[in-house]
Amino acid sequence: MTDTDPAAAERAAYRRELRGIARAPRMVGFLFVFASLGLWAWPQSGGPMVIGPLATESWGWVCLGIGWLILLWVIVTRTRHHKARMAELEAE
């Protein structure tokens, strides 16, 4: 296979397309997951033990759950897009 292989170029373009789907929500999901790590470590380094009505550790669990829900939504969205594209290609 050479670098001028049109199929390889099409696959690379499709990979870029898939990576671009729901990119902003994916980054937000990662931020929530990393924020949960910070919320768990903050009381260990002298931060408050309670923020609002919940313990800081509990807010970390909430952030982790929200982050994973967003990331799962992104996975479902990308899978649906991929299936629609494959059905579109089969219809041609």
Biopython code that builds the backbone (N, CA, C, O; Angstrom):
import numpy as np
from Bio.PDB.StructureBuilder import StructureBuilder

atoms = [
    (1, "MET", "N", (0.848, -1.171, 0.000)),
    (1, "MET", "CA", (0.000, 0.000, 0.000)),
    (1, "MET", "C", (0.892, 1.232, 0.000)),
    (1, "MET", "O", (1.858, 1.315, 0.759)),
    (2, "THR", "N", (0.560, 2.176, -0.851)),
    (2, "THR", "CA", (1.358, 3.392, -0.952)),
    (2, "THR", "C", (0.632, 4.558, -0.290)),
    (2, "THR", "O", (-0.526, 4.435, 0.109)),
    (3, "ASP", "N", (1.325, 5.690, -0.177)),
    (3, "ASP", "CA", (0.732, 6.884, 0.416)),
    (3, "ASP", "C", (-0.331, 7.490, -0.482)),
    (3, "ASP", "O", (-1.148, 8.286, -0.019)),
    (4, "THR", "N", (-0.336, 7.130, -1.751)),
    (4, "THR", "CA", (-1.310, 7.691, -2.682)),
    (4, "THR", "C", (-2.564, 6.830, -2.797)),
    (4, "THR", "O", (-3.396, 7.052, -3.676)),
    (5, "ASP", "N", (-2.694, 5.859, -1.916)),
    (5, "ASP", "CA", (-3.863, 4.972, -1.924)),
    (5, "ASP", "C", (-5.116, 5.776, -1.581)),
    (5, "ASP", "O", (-5.219, 6.309, -0.477)),
    (6, "PRO", "N", (-6.085, 5.873, -2.526)),
    (6, "PRO", "CA", (-7.279, 6.686, -2.254)),
    (6, "PRO", "C", (-8.131, 6.138, -1.107)),
    (6, "PRO", "O", (-8.766, 6.912, -0.391)),
    (7, "ALA", "N", (-8.152, 4.833, -0.924)),
    (7, "ALA", "CA", (-8.939, 4.245, 0.157)),
    (7, "ALA", "C", (-8.369, 4.655, 1.512)),
    (7, "ALA", "O", (-9.122, 4.938, 2.443)),
    (8, "ALA", "N", (-7.051, 4.688, 1.623)),
    (8, "ALA", "CA", (-6.424, 5.104, 2.880)),
    (8, "ALA", "C", (-6.719, 6.564, 3.176)),
    (8, "ALA", "O", (-6.942, 6.932, 4.329)),
    (9, "ALA", "N", (-6.723, 7.389, 2.156)),
    (9, "ALA", "CA", (-7.042, 8.805, 2.347)),
    (9, "ALA", "C", (-8.499, 8.980, 2.772)),
    (9, "ALA", "O", (-8.799, 9.833, 3.607)),
    (10, "GLU", "N", (-9.404, 8.184, 2.210)),
    (10, "GLU", "CA", (-10.817, 8.250, 2.592)),
    (10, "GLU", "C", (-11.006, 7.802, 4.035)),
    (10, "GLU", "O", (-11.773, 8.416, 4.777)),
    (11, "ARG", "N", (-10.312, 6.735, 4.443)),
    (11, "ARG", "CA", (-10.412, 6.269, 5.827)),
    (11, "ARG", "C", (-9.893, 7.327, 6.797)),
    (11, "ARG", "O", (-10.499, 7.569, 7.841)),
    (12, "ALA", "N", (-8.774, 7.953, 6.453)),
    (12, "ALA", "CA", (-8.222, 9.003, 7.317)),
    (12, "ALA", "C", (-9.185, 10.186, 7.426)),
    (12, "ALA", "O", (-9.352, 10.751, 8.507)),
    (13, "ALA", "N", (-9.812, 10.556, 6.324)),
    (13, "ALA", "CA", (-10.787, 11.653, 6.354)),
    (13, "ALA", "C", (-11.993, 11.272, 7.204)),
    (13, "ALA", "O", (-12.520, 12.107, 7.938)),
    (14, "TYR", "N", (-12.433, 10.025, 7.114)),
    (14, "TYR", "CA", (-13.582, 9.583, 7.903)),
    (14, "TYR", "C", (-13.232, 9.551, 9.387)),
    (14, "TYR", "O", (-14.063, 9.912, 10.221)),
    (15, "ARG", "N", (-12.023, 9.128, 9.731)),
    (15, "ARG", "CA", (-11.582, 9.155, 11.141)),
    (15, "ARG", "C", (-11.594, 10.568, 11.687)),
    (15, "ARG", "O", (-12.032, 10.799, 12.814)),
    (16, "ARG", "N", (-11.109, 11.528, 10.883)),
    (16, "ARG", "CA", (-11.135, 12.939, 11.309)),
    (16, "ARG", "C", (-12.573, 13.408, 11.514)),
    (16, "ARG", "O", (-12.869, 14.142, 12.457)),
    (17, "GLU", "N", (-13.458, 12.977, 10.624)),
    (17, "GLU", "CA", (-14.868, 13.348, 10.740)),
    (17, "GLU", "C", (-15.465, 12.801, 12.038)),
    (17, "GLU", "O", (-16.163, 13.518, 12.754)),
    (18, "LEU", "N", (-15.188, 11.524, 12.339)),
    (18, "LEU", "CA", (-15.723, 10.923, 13.561)),
    (18, "LEU", "C", (-15.166, 11.607, 14.808)),
    (18, "LEU", "O", (-15.897, 11.826, 15.775)),
    (19, "ARG", "N", (-13.879, 11.944, 14.791)),
    (19, "ARG", "CA", (-13.288, 12.632, 15.951)),
    (19, "ARG", "C", (-13.913, 14.004, 16.171)),
    (19, "ARG", "O", (-13.948, 14.492, 17.301)),
    (20, "GLY", "N", (-14.402, 14.628, 15.115)),
    (20, "GLY", "CA", (-14.981, 15.956, 15.229)),
    (20, "GLY", "C", (-16.413, 15.966, 15.744)),
    (20, "GLY", "O", (-16.925, 17.018, 16.129)),
    (21, "ILE", "N", (-17.062, 14.808, 15.756)),
    (21, "ILE", "CA", (-18.458, 14.749, 16.198)),
    (21, "ILE", "C", (-18.507, 14.891, 17.715)),
    (21, "ILE", "O", (-17.819, 14.176, 18.444)),
    (22, "ALA", "N", (-19.329, 15.824, 18.173)),
    (22, "ALA", "CA", (-19.551, 16.074, 19.608)),
    (22, "ALA", "C", (-18.237, 16.336, 20.338)),
    (22, "ALA", "O", (-18.045, 15.882, 21.466)),
    (23, "ARG", "N", (-17.339, 17.067, 19.693)),
    (23, "ARG", "CA", (-16.033, 17.334, 20.297)),
    (23, "ARG", "C", (-16.152, 18.191, 21.565)),
    (23, "ARG", "O", (-15.518, 17.896, 22.578)),
    (24, "ALA", "N", (-16.963, 19.246, 21.505)),
    (24, "ALA", "CA", (-17.109, 20.123, 22.674)),
    (24, "ALA", "C", (-17.723, 19.372, 23.864)),
    (24, "ALA", "O", (-17.205, 19.488, 24.975)),
    (25, "PRO", "N", (-18.806, 18.609, 23.673)),
    (25, "PRO", "CA", (-19.332, 17.851, 24.819)),
    (25, "PRO", "C", (-18.329, 16.826, 25.358)),
    (25, "PRO", "O", (-18.291, 16.570, 26.562)),
    (26, "ARG", "N", (-17.534, 16.252, 24.489)),
    (26, "ARG", "CA", (-16.519, 15.293, 24.944)),
    (26, "ARG", "C", (-15.499, 15.972, 25.848)),
    (26, "ARG", "O", (-15.097, 15.415, 26.870)),
    (27, "MET", "N", (-15.082, 17.179, 25.469)),
    (27, "MET", "CA", (-14.133, 17.921, 26.301)),
    (27, "MET", "C", (-14.769, 18.309, 27.640)),
    (27, "MET", "O", (-14.107, 18.270, 28.678)),
    (28, "VAL", "N", (-16.044, 18.681, 27.615)),
    (28, "VAL", "CA", (-16.747, 19.016, 28.858)),
    (28, "VAL", "C", (-16.815, 17.781, 29.763)),
    (28, "VAL", "O", (-16.613, 17.885, 30.973)),
    (29, "GLY", "N", (-17.098, 16.619, 29.179)),
    (29, "GLY", "CA", (-17.128, 15.375, 29.952)),
    (29, "GLY", "C", (-15.787, 15.086, 30.603)),
    (29, "GLY", "O", (-15.727, 14.704, 31.772)),
    (30, "PHE", "N", (-14.702, 15.269, 29.840)),
    (30, "PHE", "CA", (-13.370, 15.067, 30.415)),
    (30, "PHE", "C", (-13.103, 16.063, 31.537)),
    (30, "PHE", "O", (-12.518, 15.703, 32.558)),
    (31, "LEU", "N", (-13.525, 17.307, 31.358)),
    (31, "LEU", "CA", (-13.337, 18.316, 32.403)),
    (31, "LEU", "C", (-14.078, 17.934, 33.684)),
    (31, "LEU", "O", (-13.544, 18.101, 34.781)),
    (32, "PHE", "N", (-15.293, 17.425, 33.552)),
    (32, "PHE", "CA", (-16.025, 16.981, 34.733)),
    (32, "PHE", "C", (-15.303, 15.832, 35.430)),
    (32, "PHE", "O", (-15.219, 15.810, 36.658)),
    (33, "VAL", "N", (-14.789, 14.893, 34.673)),
    (33, "VAL", "CA", (-14.076, 13.758, 35.271)),
    (33, "VAL", "C", (-12.827, 14.243, 36.005)),
    (33, "VAL", "O", (-12.554, 13.803, 37.122)),
    (34, "PHE", "N", (-12.072, 15.145, 35.385)),
    (34, "PHE", "CA", (-10.866, 15.644, 36.049)),
    (34, "PHE", "C", (-11.209, 16.554, 37.217)),
    (34, "PHE", "O", (-10.462, 16.603, 38.195)),
    (35, "ALA", "N", (-12.329, 17.280, 37.137)),
    (35, "ALA", "CA", (-12.762, 18.104, 38.263)),
    (35, "ALA", "C", (-13.097, 17.224, 39.467)),
    (35, "ALA", "O", (-12.860, 17.616, 40.610)),
    (36, "SER", "N", (-13.644, 16.044, 39.213)),
    (36, "SER", "CA", (-13.951, 15.138, 40.328)),
    (36, "SER", "C", (-12.677, 14.732, 41.056)),
    (36, "SER", "O", (-12.676, 14.609, 42.281)),
    (37, "LEU", "N", (-11.606, 14.524, 40.324)),
    (37, "LEU", "CA", (-10.329, 14.198, 40.973)),
    (37, "LEU", "C", (-9.869, 15.351, 41.858)),
    (37, "LEU", "O", (-9.380, 15.141, 42.969)),
    (38, "GLY", "N", (-10.031, 16.567, 41.354)),
    (38, "GLY", "CA", (-9.661, 17.735, 42.147)),
    (38, "GLY", "C", (-10.514, 17.874, 43.397)),
    (38, "GLY", "O", (-10.012, 18.230, 44.463)),
    (39, "LEU", "N", (-11.806, 17.593, 43.263)),
    (39, "LEU", "CA", (-12.690, 17.693, 44.431)),
    (39, "LEU", "C", (-12.371, 16.632, 45.477)),
    (39, "LEU", "O", (-12.551, 16.875, 46.671)),
    (40, "TRP", "N", (-11.906, 15.477, 45.059)),
    (40, "TRP", "CA", (-11.512, 14.458, 46.030)),
    (40, "TRP", "C", (-10.199, 14.812, 46.717)),
    (40, "TRP", "O", (-10.009, 14.507, 47.894)),
    (41, "ALA", "N", (-9.297, 15.453, 45.987)),
    (41, "ALA", "CA", (-7.974, 15.772, 46.550)),
    (41, "ALA", "C", (-7.973, 17.076, 47.342)),
    (41, "ALA", "O", (-7.115, 17.262, 48.205)),
    (42, "TRP", "N", (-8.908, 17.981, 47.072)),
    (42, "TRP", "CA", (-8.902, 19.298, 47.688)),
    (42, "TRP", "C", (-8.931, 19.255, 49.217)),
    (42, "TRP", "O", (-8.129, 19.953, 49.839)),
    (43, "PRO", "N", (-9.811, 18.472, 49.861)),
    (43, "PRO", "CA", (-9.792, 18.438, 51.327)),
    (43, "PRO", "C", (-8.488, 17.861, 51.886)),
    (43, "PRO", "O", (-8.084, 18.207, 52.996)),
    (44, "GLN", "N", (-7.837, 16.994, 51.131)),
    (44, "GLN", "CA", (-6.576, 16.410, 51.578)),
    (44, "GLN", "C", (-5.469, 17.448, 51.644)),
    (44, "GLN", "O", (-4.512, 17.313, 52.407)),
    (45, "SER", "N", (-5.618, 18.504, 50.818)),
    (45, "SER", "CA", (-4.576, 19.533, 50.781)),
    (45, "SER", "C", (-4.993, 20.805, 51.529)),
    (45, "SER", "O", (-4.429, 21.873, 51.289)),
    (46, "GLY", "N", (-5.964, 20.700, 52.423)),
    (46, "GLY", "CA", (-6.329, 21.822, 53.263)),
    (46, "GLY", "C", (-7.566, 22.573, 52.824)),
    (46, "GLY", "O", (-7.912, 23.583, 53.436)),
    (47, "GLY", "N", (-8.240, 22.120, 51.793)),
    (47, "GLY", "CA", (-9.458, 22.782, 51.330)),
    (47, "GLY", "C", (-10.635, 22.457, 52.229)),
    (47, "GLY", "O", (-10.506, 21.681, 53.176)),
    (48, "PRO", "N", (-11.783, 23.051, 51.934)),
    (48, "PRO", "CA", (-12.960, 22.820, 52.782)),
    (48, "PRO", "C", (-13.476, 21.385, 52.677)),
    (48, "PRO", "O", (-13.394, 20.756, 51.622)),
    (49, "MET", "N", (-14.003, 20.889, 53.780)),
    (49, "MET", "CA", (-14.566, 19.544, 53.798)),
    (49, "MET", "C", (-16.004, 19.533, 53.275)),
    (49, "MET", "O", (-16.508, 18.492, 52.852)),
    (50, "VAL", "N", (-16.671, 20.710, 53.306)),
    (50, "VAL", "CA", (-18.058, 20.799, 52.873)),
    (50, "VAL", "C", (-18.199, 22.003, 51.949)),
    (50, "VAL", "O", (-17.724, 23.096, 52.257)),
    (51, "ILE", "N", (-18.857, 21.788, 50.816)),
    (51, "ILE", "CA", (-19.187, 22.879, 49.897)),
    (51, "ILE", "C", (-20.699, 22.855, 49.741)),
    (51, "ILE", "O", (-21.255, 21.914, 49.174)),
    (52, "GLY", "N", (-21.357, 23.880, 50.238)),
    (52, "GLY", "CA", (-22.813, 23.916, 50.169)),
    (52, "GLY", "C", (-23.411, 22.819, 51.023)),
    (52, "GLY", "O", (-22.956, 22.585, 52.143)),
    (53, "PRO", "N", (-24.430, 22.141, 50.508)),
    (53, "PRO", "CA", (-25.115, 21.130, 51.320)),
    (53, "PRO", "C", (-24.407, 19.770, 51.358)),
    (53, "PRO", "O", (-24.787, 18.905, 52.147)),
    (54, "LEU", "N", (-23.395, 19.571, 50.527)),
    (54, "LEU", "CA", (-22.744, 18.257, 50.443)),
    (54, "LEU", "C", (-21.266, 18.341, 50.816)),
    (54, "LEU", "O", (-20.643, 19.401, 50.762)),
    (55, "ALA", "N", (-20.737, 17.194, 51.193)),
    (55, "ALA", "CA", (-19.302, 17.099, 51.423)),
    (55, "ALA", "C", (-18.579, 17.245, 50.090)),
    (55, "ALA", "O", (-19.122, 16.908, 49.038)),
    (56, "THR", "N", (-17.368, 17.743, 50.143)),
    (56, "THR", "CA", (-16.581, 17.944, 48.929)),
    (56, "THR", "C", (-16.426, 16.631, 48.158)),
    (56, "THR", "O", (-16.479, 16.618, 46.928)),
    (57, "GLU", "N", (-16.234, 15.536, 48.883)),
    (57, "GLU", "CA", (-16.108, 14.226, 48.236)),
    (57, "GLU", "C", (-17.383, 13.857, 47.484)),
    (57, "GLU", "O", (-17.318, 13.268, 46.404)),
    (58, "SER", "N", (-18.525, 14.194, 48.040)),
    (58, "SER", "CA", (-19.800, 13.909, 47.368)),
    (58, "SER", "C", (-19.923, 14.698, 46.068)),
    (58, "SER", "O", (-20.418, 14.177, 45.069)),
    (59, "TRP", "N", (-19.473, 15.956, 46.077)),
    (59, "TRP", "CA", (-19.478, 16.740, 44.844)),
    (59, "TRP", "C", (-18.572, 16.091, 43.801)),
    (59, "TRP", "O", (-18.851, 16.146, 42.604)),
    (60, "GLY", "N", (-17.481, 15.473, 44.269)),
    (60, "GLY", "CA", (-16.605, 14.749, 43.344)),
    (60, "GLY", "C", (-17.330, 13.600, 42.675)),
    (60, "GLY", "O", (-17.165, 13.376, 41.476)),
    (61, "TRP", "N", (-18.135, 12.865, 43.438)),
    (61, "TRP", "CA", (-18.901, 11.760, 42.859)),
    (61, "TRP", "C", (-19.948, 12.272, 41.883)),
    (61, "TRP", "O", (-20.190, 11.658, 40.844)),
    (62, "VAL", "N", (-20.572, 13.407, 42.220)),
    (62, "VAL", "CA", (-21.567, 14.003, 41.317)),
    (62, "VAL", "C", (-20.901, 14.396, 40.000)),
    (62, "VAL", "O", (-21.429, 14.115, 38.925)),
    (63, "CYS", "N", (-19.736, 15.049, 40.088)),
    (63, "CYS", "CA", (-19.013, 15.453, 38.875)),
    (63, "CYS", "C", (-18.602, 14.244, 38.048)),
    (63, "CYS", "O", (-18.689, 14.266, 36.820)),
    (64, "LEU", "N", (-18.157, 13.195, 38.716)),
    (64, "LEU", "CA", (-17.756, 11.985, 37.994)),
    (64, "LEU", "C", (-18.944, 11.391, 37.255)),
    (64, "LEU", "O", (-18.821, 11.006, 36.093)),
    (65, "GLY", "N", (-20.095, 11.313, 37.919)),
    (65, "GLY", "CA", (-21.289, 10.776, 37.276)),
    (65, "GLY", "C", (-21.725, 11.606, 36.077)),
    (65, "GLY", "O", (-22.054, 11.058, 35.025)),
    (66, "ILE", "N", (-21.727, 12.935, 36.235)),
    (66, "ILE", "CA", (-22.104, 13.808, 35.127)),
    (66, "ILE", "C", (-21.123, 13.644, 33.965)),
    (66, "ILE", "O", (-21.530, 13.556, 32.806)),
    (67, "GLY", "N", (-19.842, 13.605, 34.284)),
    (67, "GLY", "CA", (-18.825, 13.444, 33.240)),
    (67, "GLY", "C", (-19.013, 12.161, 32.452)),
    (67, "GLY", "O", (-18.941, 12.169, 31.223)),
    (68, "TRP", "N", (-19.254, 11.055, 33.151)),
    (68, "TRP", "CA", (-19.440, 9.786, 32.463)),
    (68, "TRP", "C", (-20.736, 9.745, 31.668)),
    (68, "TRP", "O", (-20.789, 9.136, 30.600)),
    (69, "LEU", "N", (-21.785, 10.390, 32.181)),
    (69, "LEU", "CA", (-23.028, 10.452, 31.395)),
    (69, "LEU", "C", (-22.807, 11.219, 30.095)),
    (69, "LEU", "O", (-23.299, 10.811, 29.043)),
    (70, "ILE", "N", (-22.078, 12.312, 30.160)),
    (70, "ILE", "CA", (-21.775, 13.076, 28.947)),
    (70, "ILE", "C", (-20.945, 12.234, 27.983)),
    (70, "ILE", "O", (-21.223, 12.203, 26.784)),
    (71, "LEU", "N", (-19.929, 11.553, 28.503)),
    (71, "LEU", "CA", (-19.076, 10.735, 27.636)),
    (71, "LEU", "C", (-19.848, 9.579, 27.012)),
    (71, "LEU", "O", (-19.613, 9.239, 25.852)),
    (72, "LEU", "N", (-20.757, 8.973, 27.754)),
    (72, "LEU", "CA", (-21.584, 7.906, 27.175)),
    (72, "LEU", "C", (-22.502, 8.459, 26.092)),
    (72, "LEU", "O", (-22.715, 7.810, 25.068)),
    (73, "TRP", "N", (-23.051, 9.665, 26.314)),
    (73, "TRP", "CA", (-23.877, 10.298, 25.286)),
    (73, "TRP", "C", (-23.060, 10.532, 24.012)),
    (73, "TRP", "O", (-23.563, 10.333, 22.906)),
    (74, "VAL", "N", (-21.805, 10.953, 24.166)),
    (74, "VAL", "CA", (-20.935, 11.182, 23.010)),
    (74, "VAL", "C", (-20.696, 9.866, 22.259)),
    (74, "VAL", "O", (-20.719, 9.839, 21.028)),
    (75, "ILE", "N", (-20.468, 8.786, 22.995)),
    (75, "ILE", "CA", (-20.247, 7.482, 22.358)),
    (75, "ILE", "C", (-21.477, 7.065, 21.560)),
    (75, "ILE", "O", (-21.356, 6.589, 20.431)),
    (76, "VAL", "N", (-22.661, 7.241, 22.145)),
    (76, "VAL", "CA", (-23.901, 6.876, 21.449)),
    (76, "VAL", "C", (-24.077, 7.745, 20.201)),
    (76, "VAL", "O", (-24.463, 7.247, 19.144)),
    (77, "THR", "N", (-23.795, 9.042, 20.327)),
    (77, "THR", "CA", (-23.932, 9.954, 19.191)),
    (77, "THR", "C", (-22.999, 9.560, 18.053)),
    (77, "THR", "O", (-23.408, 9.530, 16.892)),
    (78, "ARG", "N", (-21.748, 9.259, 18.383)),
    (78, "ARG", "CA", (-20.792, 8.864, 17.347)),
    (78, "ARG", "C", (-21.190, 7.533, 16.714)),
    (78, "ARG", "O", (-21.036, 7.353, 15.506)),
    (79, "THR", "N", (-21.695, 6.609, 17.511)),
    (79, "THR", "CA", (-22.116, 5.319, 16.973)),
    (79, "THR", "C", (-23.301, 5.491, 16.031)),
    (79, "THR", "O", (-23.347, 4.867, 14.971)),
    (80, "ARG", "N", (-24.252, 6.328, 16.409)),
    (80, "ARG", "CA", (-25.394, 6.580, 15.531)),
    (80, "ARG", "C", (-24.952, 7.227, 14.223)),
    (80, "ARG", "O", (-25.442, 6.874, 13.150)),
    (81, "HIS", "N", (-24.031, 8.166, 14.317)),
    (81, "HIS", "CA", (-23.521, 8.812, 13.108)),
    (81, "HIS", "C", (-22.835, 7.783, 12.207)),
    (81, "HIS", "O", (-23.041, 7.769, 10.994)),
    (82, "HIS", "N", (-22.022, 6.929, 12.814)),
    (82, "HIS", "CA", (-21.307, 5.915, 12.044)),
    (82, "HIS", "C", (-22.291, 4.967, 11.354)),
    (82, "HIS", "O", (-22.130, 4.655, 10.174)),
    (83, "LYS", "N", (-23.302, 4.513, 12.082)),
    (83, "LYS", "CA", (-24.283, 3.607, 11.485)),
    (83, "LYS", "C", (-25.032, 4.279, 10.340)),
    (83, "LYS", "O", (-25.290, 3.655, 9.310)),
    (84, "ALA", "N", (-25.379, 5.550, 10.520)),
    (84, "ALA", "CA", (-26.076, 6.276, 9.451)),
    (84, "ALA", "C", (-25.179, 6.420, 8.228)),
    (84, "ALA", "O", (-25.641, 6.268, 7.097)),
    (85, "ARG", "N", (-23.916, 6.709, 8.445)),
    (85, "ARG", "CA", (-22.985, 6.839, 7.315)),
    (85, "ARG", "C", (-22.799, 5.509, 6.602)),
    (85, "ARG", "O", (-22.752, 5.473, 5.373)),
    (86, "MET", "N", (-22.691, 4.420, 7.345)),
    (86, "MET", "CA", (-22.512, 3.112, 6.717)),
    (86, "MET", "C", (-23.762, 2.721, 5.944)),
    (86, "MET", "O", (-23.654, 2.135, 4.867)),
    (87, "ALA", "N", (-24.948, 3.030, 6.466)),
    (87, "ALA", "CA", (-26.189, 2.747, 5.737)),
    (87, "ALA", "C", (-26.259, 3.596, 4.476)),
    (87, "ALA", "O", (-26.752, 3.141, 3.444)),
    (88, "GLU", "N", (-25.774, 4.811, 4.558)),
    (88, "GLU", "CA", (-25.747, 5.709, 3.397)),
    (88, "GLU", "C", (-24.828, 5.153, 2.318)),
    (88, "GLU", "O", (-25.155, 5.199, 1.132)),
    (89, "LEU", "N", (-23.675, 4.626, 2.730)),
    (89, "LEU", "CA", (-22.744, 4.054, 1.760)),
    (89, "LEU", "C", (-23.284, 2.774, 1.130)),
    (89, "LEU", "O", (-23.065, 2.529, -0.056)),
    (90, "GLU", "N", (-23.994, 1.951, 1.918)),
    (90, "GLU", "CA", (-24.566, 0.719, 1.380)),
    (90, "GLU", "C", (-25.700, 1.021, 0.397)),
    (90, "GLU", "O", (-25.943, 0.247, -0.529)),
    (91, "ALA", "N", (-26.395, 2.150, 0.599)),
    (91, "ALA", "CA", (-27.519, 2.503, -0.269)),
    (91, "ALA", "C", (-27.034, 2.967, -1.636)),
    (91, "ALA", "O", (-27.797, 2.940, -2.601)),
    (92, "GLU", "N", (-25.798, 3.387, -1.731)),
    (92, "GLU", "CA", (-25.268, 3.896, -3.017)),
    (92, "GLU", "C", (-25.064, 2.804, -4.013)),
    (92, "GLU", "O", (-24.627, 3.065, -5.134)),
]
sb = StructureBuilder()
sb.init_structure("model")
sb.init_model(0)
sb.init_chain("A")
sb.init_seg("    ")
for serial, (resi, resn, name, xyz) in enumerate(atoms, 1):
    if name == "N":
        sb.init_residue(resn, " ", resi, " ")
    sb.init_atom(name, np.array(xyz, "f"), 0.0, 1.0, " ", f" {name:<3s}", serial, name[0])
structure = sb.get_structure()
